[in-house]
């Protein structure tokens, strides 16, 4: 029996069971139910939020559900920035940004995440950093930056630019002929 066959009530009950495992507010429950396209049967409050507030609050609710070690991850990324600056090493600096843009994204700091993606793209050289695909994270840092930047542009209210960036990253990853980077782009 697949979950597609469940009634809306059953799906909401499953969501409640998942949310009960964490300290989730009714407001977060409402946002997550909406994100999952589940109609509200009255168990969650109706939220009066602007689209920007709704996006930010939904991202915060998702982040809370992930329960990741984001503060520690940011500490490690900051240590990487310190090493890069101490050694004056642009390759390490690129990877410091590469570590930071997804952390800032999932923590809801969208503008900051985009700034790190842009900084990484400014440092990136396709020939020089080709080996980074194999050494760090298993994908090309520019493909990753462009992919996340596409989403960030959309979330920041620039869907046309986001779509343009999406086409750019897919074409770029295809040109690299590096399957993990293409998978990341898609």
C-alpha positions as CSV (number, residue, x, y, z in Angstrom):
1,X,0.0,0.0,0.0
2,X,1.6,3.2,-1.2
3,X,1.3,6.6,0.7
4,X,-0.4,8.1,-2.4
5,X,-3.4,6.0,-1.5
6,X,-3.6,7.6,2.0
7,X,-6.4,10.1,2.7
8,X,-5.5,13.7,3.5
9,X,-6.4,12.9,7.1
10,X,-4.0,9.9,7.1
11,X,-1.2,12.1,5.6
12,X,-1.8,14.8,8.2
13,X,-1.7,12.1,10.9
14,X,1.7,10.9,9.6
15,X,3.0,14.5,9.5
16,X,1.8,14.9,13.1
17,X,3.7,11.7,14.1
18,X,6.9,13.0,12.6
19,X,6.5,16.5,14.1
20,X,5.8,15.0,17.5
21,X,9.3,13.6,17.6
22,X,10.7,17.2,17.7
23,X,9.7,20.4,19.4
24,X,7.7,21.6,16.5
25,X,5.2,24.5,16.8
26,X,1.7,24.5,15.3
27,X,2.9,27.3,13.1
28,X,5.7,25.2,11.7
29,X,3.3,22.3,11.3
30,X,1.0,24.6,9.2
31,X,4.0,25.6,7.0
32,X,5.2,22.1,6.5
33,X,1.7,20.8,5.7
34,X,1.3,23.6,3.1
35,X,4.7,22.8,1.6
36,X,3.6,19.2,1.2
37,X,0.3,20.4,-0.5
38,X,-1.8,19.0,2.3
39,X,-5.0,20.8,2.9
40,X,-5.5,22.0,6.5
41,X,-8.3,20.2,8.2
42,X,-8.3,22.8,11.0
43,X,-5.6,21.2,13.2
44,X,-3.1,23.9,12.2
45,X,-3.6,27.7,12.4
46,X,-4.2,29.8,9.4
47,X,-1.1,31.9,8.9
48,X,-1.2,35.5,7.6
49,X,2.3,35.9,6.2
50,X,3.8,37.7,3.3
51,X,5.3,35.5,0.6
52,X,8.8,36.4,1.8
53,X,7.9,35.7,5.4
54,X,6.3,32.4,4.4
55,X,9.5,31.3,2.5
56,X,11.7,32.3,5.4
57,X,9.5,30.6,8.0
58,X,9.2,27.4,5.9
59,X,13.0,27.2,5.6
60,X,13.4,27.7,9.3
61,X,10.8,24.9,10.0
62,X,12.7,22.6,7.6
63,X,16.0,23.4,9.2
64,X,14.5,22.7,12.7
65,X,13.3,19.3,11.4
66,X,16.8,18.5,10.0
67,X,18.3,19.0,13.4
68,X,21.7,19.4,11.8
69,X,24.9,20.5,13.5
70,X,24.9,23.8,11.7
71,X,26.6,25.9,14.4
72,X,29.5,23.4,14.5
73,X,29.6,23.2,10.7
74,X,29.9,27.0,10.6
75,X,32.7,26.9,13.1
76,X,34.6,24.4,10.9
77,X,34.0,26.6,7.8
78,X,35.3,29.6,9.7
79,X,38.4,27.6,10.6
80,X,38.9,26.9,6.9
81,X,38.6,30.6,6.1
82,X,41.3,31.3,8.7
83,X,43.6,28.7,7.2
84,X,43.0,30.1,3.6
85,X,43.7,33.6,4.8
86,X,46.8,32.6,6.8
87,X,48.3,30.6,3.9
88,X,47.0,33.1,1.2
89,X,45.6,30.1,-0.6
90,X,42.8,30.8,-3.1
91,X,42.1,27.1,-3.5
92,X,41.4,26.6,0.2
93,X,39.4,29.9,0.1
94,X,37.2,28.5,-2.7
95,X,36.5,25.4,-0.6
96,X,35.7,27.5,2.4
97,X,33.1,29.3,0.4
98,X,32.0,25.9,-1.0
99,X,31.4,24.6,2.5
100,X,29.7,27.8,3.6
101,X,27.1,28.5,0.9
102,X,25.0,25.4,1.6
103,X,25.2,25.9,5.4
104,X,24.0,29.5,5.1
105,X,21.3,28.4,2.6
106,X,19.8,25.8,5.0
107,X,20.0,28.2,7.9
108,X,17.9,30.7,6.0
109,X,20.6,33.3,5.3
110,X,19.8,33.4,1.6
111,X,21.6,36.6,0.7
112,X,24.7,35.5,2.6
113,X,24.6,32.1,0.9
114,X,24.4,33.8,-2.5
115,X,27.3,36.1,-1.6
116,X,29.4,33.0,-0.8
117,X,28.4,31.3,-4.0
118,X,29.3,34.4,-6.0
119,X,32.6,34.7,-4.1
120,X,33.4,31.0,-4.9
121,X,32.5,31.6,-8.6
122,X,34.9,34.6,-8.6
123,X,37.7,32.4,-7.4
124,X,36.9,29.5,-9.7
125,X,39.1,28.6,-12.7
126,X,37.8,25.6,-14.7
127,X,41.3,24.2,-15.5
128,X,43.0,25.0,-12.2
129,X,40.1,23.6,-10.1
130,X,39.3,20.5,-12.2
131,X,40.9,18.3,-9.5
132,X,38.5,19.7,-6.9
133,X,35.7,17.6,-8.4
134,X,37.5,14.6,-7.2
135,X,39.0,15.9,-4.0
136,X,36.2,17.8,-2.4
137,X,32.5,16.8,-2.1
138,X,32.7,14.7,-5.3
139,X,31.3,17.4,-7.6
140,X,32.6,20.6,-9.3
141,X,32.5,23.6,-7.0
142,X,31.2,25.9,-9.8
143,X,28.5,23.5,-10.7
144,X,27.5,23.4,-7.1
145,X,27.6,27.2,-6.7
146,X,25.6,27.8,-9.8
147,X,23.0,25.1,-8.9
148,X,22.5,26.6,-5.4
149,X,22.5,30.1,-6.8
150,X,19.7,29.2,-9.1
151,X,17.5,28.2,-6.2
152,X,18.6,31.2,-4.1
153,X,17.7,33.6,-6.9
154,X,14.3,32.1,-7.0
155,X,13.9,32.2,-3.2
156,X,15.1,35.8,-3.2
157,X,12.4,36.8,-5.7
158,X,14.3,36.7,-9.0
159,X,12.8,33.7,-10.8
160,X,13.9,34.8,-14.2
161,X,17.5,35.1,-13.2
162,X,17.2,31.8,-11.3
163,X,16.0,30.0,-14.4
164,X,18.8,31.5,-16.4
165,X,21.3,30.4,-13.8
166,X,19.7,26.9,-13.9
167,X,20.2,26.6,-17.7
168,X,23.8,27.9,-17.3
169,X,24.7,25.3,-14.7
170,X,23.1,22.4,-16.7
171,X,25.0,23.4,-19.8
172,X,28.2,23.9,-17.8
173,X,28.0,20.5,-16.1
174,X,27.3,18.8,-19.4
175,X,30.3,20.4,-20.9
176,X,32.4,19.2,-18.0
177,X,31.3,15.6,-18.7
178,X,31.4,14.9,-15.0
179,X,28.4,12.8,-14.0
180,X,28.2,13.7,-10.3
181,X,28.4,17.4,-11.2
182,X,25.6,17.0,-13.7
183,X,23.5,15.1,-11.2
184,X,24.2,18.0,-8.7
185,X,23.1,20.5,-11.4
186,X,19.9,18.7,-12.2
